[in-house]
Amino acid sequence: MDGAKTCRITITSECEAIQRLGQELTQVNPFQEISSRRATPQTLQAGIKYCTHAACPVPVGIIKAVEVEAGLALPAEVTIKLSKTPPPSQA
């Protein structure tokens, strides 16, 4: 946090799309990032602009980190697990 209303962001990634996102998204207002009722969070706007996959979890991870850094959420592990379940065997 840089003061009460600005969270500075540094992103390190091997993904070129996320590197470009990180070059643009260098600071955010945490209170604007945690609510999409007023406007689309800056982080999600950058995700739409730079992420090549709609399901990229990086923008949401950035928002979660901003929430924790700003004291708006407790640090907790967030996991997305996917598996391909085989169809039930036919008897």
Phi, psi and omega in degrees: 000140177241085186088195184273340188237005182229130174247119178278143185236132173235125183242130175241125182205151174278344181281125182297323179297317180288327175299316178295319176303314181295330178291328179273320186268085183256343176201150179217162171267114185304323182292330176282334182282332187273354181228129177259009179287323181278313181197162178292128179306143180304322180296317179291325176299316178294323177298317178297321183288320190250328184289133182274348180238128181300332182270009181301124182276356185298313180303319179294322177297323177295315179299319179298317179296321178296317178303314181294313181299325181276357180077021181263355178204152176279147177292125179214147179291133177242128185228139170244119179240129177236143174214152178263110182274128180293149178296153179300143180292145181265126182260000000 
